[in-house]
Amino acid sequence: MKMIIAVINNDDSAAASAALSRSGFWVTKLSTTGGYLMVGNSTFLIGTEDERVDEALEVLSKHCSARKQKTAGRFSLGKGLVNDSVVEEVTVGGAVVFVMSVDRTEHL
């Protein structure tokens, strides 16, 4: 048995969750925050048999694409002044995935 923990962008969350469910995976979704932009993410917990891990990763790969996004940058002009008008291009999306072995599981 394996536990897949996948941290994905909120924009990809609904499509990824629906695709995993259609493929027969049970998904628990947690709302999380982090990363460079400190924006909302979704963390999926997916318990599955060893032989289905690659299938789950393929579904996530199809629905969690990395892309460029423009965002207001923040840099200091000195003496505490901040200019919010500079636009930065950052990469968002994609997924960070951890696959761990599960020694025991019980349904109580």
Kinemage of the C-alpha trace (Angstrom):
@kinemage 1
@onewidth
@group {chain A} dominant
@subgroup {mainchain}
@vectorlist {calphas} color= white
{ca met a 1} P 0.000 0.000 0.000
{ca lys a 2} L 1.200 3.533 -0.792
{ca met a 3} L 0.213 6.997 0.375
{ca ile a 4} L 0.509 9.707 -2.253
{ca ile a 5} L 0.652 13.270 -0.966
{ca ala a 6} L 0.253 15.778 -3.796
{ca val a 7} L 0.472 19.550 -3.293
{ca ile a 8} L -1.147 21.313 -6.243
{ca asn a 9} L -2.321 24.783 -7.227
{ca asn a 10} L -5.940 25.592 -6.312
{ca asp a 11} L -6.645 26.378 -9.977
{ca asp a 12} L -5.914 22.731 -10.843
{ca ser a 13} L -7.645 21.235 -7.812
{ca ala a 14} L -11.172 20.629 -9.100
{ca ala a 15} L -10.119 19.049 -12.402
{ca ala a 16} L -7.479 16.860 -10.756
{ca ser a 17} L -9.836 15.703 -8.012
{ca ala a 18} L -12.597 14.865 -10.484
{ca ala a 19} L -10.191 12.966 -12.766
{ca leu a 20} L -8.782 10.959 -9.860
{ca ser a 21} L -12.294 10.073 -8.690
{ca arg a 22} L -13.326 9.005 -12.210
{ca ser a 23} L -10.270 6.748 -12.264
{ca gly a 24} L -11.391 5.069 -9.051
{ca phe a 25} L -9.068 6.753 -6.557
{ca trp a 26} L -10.278 7.916 -3.152
{ca val a 27} L -9.019 11.449 -2.524
{ca thr a 28} L -8.973 13.496 0.668
{ca lys a 29} L -8.428 17.194 -0.063
{ca leu a 30} L -6.840 19.574 2.440
{ca ser a 31} L -6.708 23.349 1.938
{ca thr a 32} L -3.127 24.545 2.407
{ca thr a 33} L -1.098 27.705 1.853
{ca gly a 34} L 2.519 28.156 0.926
{ca gly a 35} L 5.080 28.698 -1.765
{ca tyr a 36} L 6.583 31.858 -3.192
{ca leu a 37} L 3.249 33.611 -3.738
{ca met a 38} L 1.784 32.437 -0.406
{ca val a 39} L -1.427 31.529 -2.238
{ca gly a 40} L -3.856 28.727 -1.601
{ca asn a 41} L -2.938 25.208 -2.574
{ca ser a 42} L -4.694 21.912 -2.240
{ca thr a 43} L -2.985 18.927 -0.701
{ca phe a 44} L -4.415 15.583 -1.757
{ca leu a 45} L -4.023 12.426 0.302
{ca ile a 46} L -4.443 9.375 -1.922
{ca gly a 47} L -4.133 5.860 -0.528
{ca thr a 48} L -3.672 3.240 -3.228
{ca glu a 49} L -2.240 -0.142 -4.060
{ca asp a 50} L 1.425 -0.222 -5.115
{ca glu a 51} L 0.594 -1.164 -8.700
{ca arg a 52} L -1.709 1.884 -9.187
{ca val a 53} L 0.806 4.589 -8.178
{ca asp a 54} L 1.955 5.261 -11.750
{ca glu a 55} L -1.659 5.573 -12.885
{ca ala a 56} L -2.385 8.167 -10.178
{ca leu a 57} L 0.752 10.119 -11.092
{ca glu a 58} L -0.276 10.098 -14.742
{ca val a 59} L -3.708 11.542 -13.872
{ca leu a 60} L -2.081 14.251 -11.747
{ca ser a 61} L 0.394 15.037 -14.516
{ca lys a 62} L -2.408 15.556 -17.044
{ca his a 63} L -4.368 17.927 -14.800
{ca cys a 64} L -1.672 19.867 -12.920
{ca ser a 65} L 0.242 21.781 -15.553
{ca ala a 66} L 2.903 24.372 -14.766
{ca arg a 67} L 2.339 27.739 -16.430
{ca lys a 68} L 3.544 31.335 -16.290
{ca gln a 69} L 1.473 33.951 -14.459
{ca lys a 70} L 2.037 37.666 -14.037
{ca thr a 71} L 1.795 39.068 -10.551
{ca ala a 72} L 2.459 42.397 -8.905
{ca gly a 73} L 5.992 42.336 -7.560
{ca arg a 74} L 7.155 44.105 -4.431
{ca phe a 75} L 10.536 45.703 -4.120
{ca ser a 76} L 11.898 48.381 -1.847
{ca leu a 77} L 12.856 51.825 -3.114
{ca gly a 78} L 14.845 52.446 0.068
{ca lys a 79} L 13.943 54.032 3.405
{ca gly a 80} L 10.863 51.802 3.710
{ca leu a 81} L 9.214 52.863 0.447
{ca val a 82} L 7.685 50.063 -1.590
{ca asn a 83} L 6.752 50.111 -5.283
{ca asp a 84} L 3.851 47.737 -6.042
{ca ser a 85} L 3.641 48.612 -9.736
{ca val a 86} L 6.341 46.253 -11.026
{ca val a 87} L 4.940 43.105 -12.657
{ca glu a 88} L 6.825 39.829 -12.275
{ca glu a 89} L 6.297 36.629 -14.218
{ca val a 90} L 6.348 33.513 -12.045
{ca thr a 91} L 5.700 29.825 -12.653
{ca val a 92} L 2.560 28.449 -10.982
{ca gly a 93} L 0.801 25.129 -11.149
{ca gly a 94} L 2.360 21.754 -11.474
{ca ala a 95} L 2.491 19.440 -8.493
{ca val a 96} L 4.865 18.369 -5.782
{ca val a 97} L 4.233 14.701 -5.081
{ca phe a 98} L 5.466 12.425 -2.325
{ca val a 99} L 4.936 8.649 -2.458
{ca met a 100} L 5.364 6.780 0.812
{ca ser a 101} L 5.007 3.179 1.859
{ca val a 102} L 2.198 2.378 4.300
{ca asp a 103} L 2.912 -0.410 6.760
{ca arg a 104} L -0.633 -0.735 8.009
{ca thr a 105} L -4.077 0.625 7.288
{ca glu a 106} L -7.348 0.093 9.119
{ca his a 107} L -10.915 1.228 8.567
{ca leu a 108} L -12.531 1.790 11.974
